[in-house]
Amino acid sequence: MNVIWRNSISCVRIRKVPHRYQSGHHPVAPLGTRILTDPAKVFEHNMWDHMQWSKEAAATARKKVEENSAERVLLEEQDAKEHRKGPVKTELFPGSSATFRILEVGCGVGNSVFPILNTLQNAPESFLYCCDFASEAVELVKLHLSYRAGQCCAFVHDICDDGSPYPFPDGILDVILLVFVLSSIHPDRMQGVLNRLSKLLKPGGMLLFRDYGRHDQTQLRFKRGHCLSENFYVRGDGTRVYFFTKGEVHNMFCKAGLDEKQNLVDHRLQVNRKRQVKMHRVWVQGKFQKPLHLTQKSSKLVFLPLSHG
């Protein structure tokens, strides 16, 4: 999945990055082109693209969700964790001299951070911000041998805390990566998070999104007693996860003032060849752009293209 987003960043950044990061290991078939045409060969690969569900499989998935959602976790047991404050903005901020800026939200220990830094290593005018709620994860990113403070700023941040400032001003980001992060947030707070992230983008900036789709195998594996609310669950370790539809994603991002450039449901068949197990994976992926120009009219925002004159 990191390959998908590295390719997206390279496309957005093509004029300023002389080459894209490449791994020494190439898949037998390009991503998105491995199609299962012979069911007898299902266990020859670990993943198959663009799987079409049968009516029976879709009905089974819906039934499983109804079963594992029948018993809800009590509201008093759904207390949110205590939030922490992030760093304070200054007039001269990290990456203030950069002309192209990326933010990865929910960077963890840096599995995507360092491939992105490799992509940007010959583009000194570029800068990468990365944040996570877990201070331990951010510290590991900073201690990594490939971390370059001159081109990267890792910081602790709670994206659900509207009062927690970012270490840079609004309206300066070219790209935001939001990958398997929004699903961990309570549904009531998702729109506020997207509204805040939208403010960070410059006109024409792009937000790249990928997360769990409705009826993904992860949702079907939940047992009774883990459902918090409709399509929202709590794992055994206390983390939460929501499963999106394409329509929900469209509505939220458009309400945040972003234009939809891509919004698709990625169906895959993942197989465990050793155990002879098949798993249907469902992810939602999208690209959403901040309009190039905004004007106020009759108390409603009207989007206008910039003139080329």
C-alpha positions in Angstrom: 0.0 0.0 0.0 3.0 2.3 0.6 3.8 1.8 -3.1 0.4 3.3 -4.1 1.0 6.5 -2.1 4.6 6.9 -3.2 3.4 6.8 -6.8 0.7 9.3 -6.0 3.2 11.7 -4.3 5.5 11.3 -7.3 2.7 12.3 -9.7 1.8 15.4 -7.6 5.5 16.2 -7.2 6.7 15.3 -10.7 8.1 18.7 -11.6 10.3 19.0 -8.6 11.5 15.5 -7.8 14.0 14.2 -10.4 13.3 10.6 -9.7 10.9 8.4 -7.7 11.9 6.1 -5.0 12.2 2.5 -6.3 12.6 -0.7 -4.3 14.9 -3.4 -5.6 12.0 -5.9 -5.4 9.4 -5.7 -8.2 6.0 -7.6 -8.1 5.5 -10.3 -10.7 2.5 -8.3 -12.0 1.9 -4.5 -11.6 -0.4 -3.4 -8.8 -4.0 -3.5 -10.0 -3.4 -6.0 -12.9 -3.4 -9.3 -11.1 -6.8 -10.7 -12.0 -8.1 -14.1 -11.0 -9.6 -15.8 -14.0 -9.2 -19.4 -13.0 -10.5 -20.2 -9.5 -8.3 -23.3 -9.4 -5.2 -21.1 -9.3 -6.4 -18.9 -6.4 -3.6 -20.0 -4.1 -0.8 -19.3 -6.6 -0.5 -15.7 -5.3 -1.0 -13.9 -2.0 -3.4 -11.2 -3.4 -5.8 -10.7 -6.3 -7.0 -7.3 -7.6 -10.5 -6.0 -8.4 -12.4 -9.0 -7.0 -16.2 -9.0 -7.7 -18.2 -10.4 -4.9 -21.0 -12.9 -5.6 -24.5 -12.1 -4.3 -24.1 -15.0 -1.8 -20.7 -13.6 -0.5 -22.2 -10.1 -0.1 -25.2 -11.4 1.7 -23.0 -13.5 4.1 -20.9 -10.4 4.8 -24.0 -8.3 5.7 -25.3 -11.1 7.9 -21.9 -11.3 9.7 -22.0 -7.6 10.4 -25.5 -7.7 11.7 -24.5 -10.5 14.1 -21.4 -8.9 15.5 -23.2 -5.5 15.8 -26.2 -6.9 17.8 -24.5 -6.4 21.1 -23.1 -2.9 21.8 -20.4 -1.8 24.2 -22.0 0.3 27.0 -21.6 4.1 26.6 -19.9 4.4 30.0 -17.2 2.1 28.8 -16.4 4.2 25.7 -14.5 6.9 27.6 -12.0 8.7 25.4 -8.3 8.7 26.2 -6.8 11.9 27.7 -5.4 14.1 25.0 -2.0 15.6 24.9 -0.9 19.0 23.6 1.4 19.4 20.6 4.2 21.9 20.1 3.7 25.6 19.8 4.0 27.4 16.5 6.6 30.1 16.0 7.1 32.8 13.4 10.0 30.9 11.8 8.8 27.3 11.6 10.4 24.1 10.4 10.4 23.9 6.7 9.6 27.6 6.3 12.1 28.0 3.4 10.7 24.9 1.5 8.5 25.4 -1.6 6.9 21.9 -1.5 5.6 20.5 1.8 4.0 17.1 2.7 2.3 16.0 6.0 1.8 12.4 6.9 -0.8 12.1 9.6 -0.4 9.0 11.9 3.1 8.2 10.9 3.7 5.5 13.5 7.3 4.4 13.6 8.0 5.7 10.1 7.2 2.9 7.7 6.2 5.5 5.1 8.3 8.4 6.3 11.7 7.1 5.2 10.6 5.9 1.7 9.2 9.4 1.2 12.4 11.0 2.4 14.3 8.8 -0.1 12.0 10.1 -2.8 12.7 13.7 -1.8 16.4 13.4 -1.1 17.5 15.2 -4.3 14.8 17.9 -3.9 16.2 20.1 -1.1 13.3 22.6 -1.5 10.9 19.9 -0.3 10.0 19.2 3.4 8.2 16.4 5.1 6.1 16.8 8.3 5.0 13.7 10.1 2.9 13.3 13.3 1.5 10.7 15.6 -0.5 10.6 18.8 2.1 8.2 20.4 5.2 10.0 21.7 7.1 6.7 21.7 6.5 6.2 18.0 7.6 9.8 17.2 10.8 9.3 19.2 11.7 6.2 17.2 11.3 8.2 14.0 13.6 10.8 15.2 16.2 8.2 16.3 16.2 6.5 12.9 19.5 6.7 11.0 17.7 8.0 7.9 15.9 10.9 9.8 17.1 14.3 8.5 16.0 17.2 10.7 16.9 19.6 7.8 14.1 18.0 5.6 11.8 16.4 8.1 9.9 17.4 11.3 8.4 14.6 13.4 6.1 15.8 16.2 3.5 14.5 18.6 0.0 15.6 17.8 -3.6 14.7 18.6 -5.6 15.5 15.4 -8.9 15.4 17.4 -7.8 18.3 19.6 -8.8 21.5 17.8 -6.8 23.6 20.3 -3.6 21.7 19.6 -1.5 23.8 17.1 0.6 22.4 14.3 4.3 23.5 14.1 3.5 25.4 10.9 0.8 27.9 9.7 -2.4 27.1 7.8 -2.5 27.0 4.0 1.0 25.9 3.2 0.8 22.1 2.5 0.9 20.6 -0.9 0.1 17.1 0.1 -1.5 15.4 3.1 -1.4 11.6 3.6 -4.3 10.2 5.7 -3.8 6.4 5.5 -5.7 4.1 7.9 -6.0 6.9 10.5 -9.5 8.4 10.1 -11.1 4.9 10.9 -9.6 5.0 14.4 -11.5 8.2 15.3 -15.0 8.4 16.7 -17.5 9.0 13.9 -18.8 12.1 15.6 -15.4 13.7 15.4 -14.3 12.7 11.9 -15.8 15.8 10.2 -14.0 18.2 12.5 -10.7 16.4 11.8 -11.2 16.7 8.1 -12.2 20.4 8.3 -9.0 21.2 10.2 -6.8 19.3 7.8 -8.4 21.0 4.9 -7.3 24.4 6.3 -3.7 23.2 6.3 -3.7 22.7 2.5 -2.8 25.5 0.1 -5.1 26.1 -2.9 -4.6 23.2 -5.3 -3.1 21.0 -2.5 -4.1 17.4 -2.4 -5.2 15.0 0.4 -4.6 11.3 -0.3 -6.8 9.0 1.6 -6.9 5.2 2.2 -8.8 3.3 4.9 -11.0 0.3 5.7 -14.1 -0.3 3.5 -17.4 -1.7 4.6 -17.4 -5.5 5.0 -13.6 -5.8 4.9 -12.4 -9.1 6.4 -11.3 -7.1 9.5 -14.9 -6.2 10.2 -16.2 -9.7 9.6 -13.8 -11.2 12.1 -15.1 -9.2 15.1 -17.0 -11.2 17.7 -20.1 -10.1 19.6 -19.5 -7.5 22.3 -17.0 -5.4 20.4 -19.4 -3.1 18.4 -19.5 0.5 19.8 -21.9 1.8 17.2 -23.0 1.1 13.7 -19.9 -0.1 11.8 -17.6 1.1 14.6 -15.7 -1.4 16.8 -13.2 -1.7 19.6 -10.3 -4.2 19.4 -8.9 -6.2 22.2 -6.1 -3.6 22.7 -8.6 -0.8 23.1 -8.0 0.8 19.7 -11.1 1.5 17.6 -11.9 1.1 13.9 -14.6 2.3 11.6 -15.5 0.8 8.1 -16.4 3.3 5.4 -18.6 3.4 2.3 -17.6 5.3 -0.8 -20.6 7.6 -0.2 -19.7 8.5 3.3 -16.2 9.4 2.2 -17.5 11.6 -0.6 -19.8 13.5 1.8 -17.2 14.1 4.5 -14.5 15.4 2.2 -16.9 17.6 0.2 -18.2 19.1 3.5 -14.6 19.9 4.3 -14.4 22.0 1.2 -12.4 19.6 -1.0 -13.1 18.6 -4.5 -13.2 14.8 -5.3 -10.6 13.8 -7.8 -10.7 10.0 -7.1 -13.0 7.9 -4.8 -13.0 4.2 -5.3 -13.6 0.9 -3.5 -10.6 -1.4 -3.8 -11.7 -5.0 -3.6 -8.9 -7.6 -3.2 -8.7 -11.3 -2.5 -5.9 -12.1 -0.1 -4.9 -15.7 0.3 -2.7 -17.6 2.7 -1.2 -20.3 0.6 0.3 -22.3 3.5 -3.1 -22.4 5.4 -5.2 -22.4 2.2 -7.3 -19.5 3.5 -9.0 -16.9 1.4 -9.8 -13.4 2.8 -11.8 -10.6 1.0 -10.2 -7.2 1.6 -12.1 -4.0 1.0 -10.4 -0.6 1.2 -11.6 2.9 0.2 -9.1 5.1 -1.6 -9.5 8.7 -2.7 -7.7 11.9 -3.8 -9.3 15.2 -2.8 -8.1 18.6 -3.8 -8.5 22.1 -2.3 -10.1 24.4 -4.8 -7.7 26.8 -6.5 -9.8 29.9 -5.6 -12.6 30.6 -3.1 -15.0 33.5 -3.1 -17.9 34.4 -0.7 -21.3 34.8 -2.2 -24.7 34.9 -0.5 -23.2 33.3 2.6 -22.2 30.3 0.6 -18.7 29.3 -0.7 -18.5 29.3 -4.5 -15.5 27.6 -6.1 -13.9 29.4 -9.1 -10.9 28.4 -11.2 -8.0 30.8 -11.4 -7.6 32.6 -14.7 -4.6 31.9 -16.9 -4.3 35.4 -18.3 
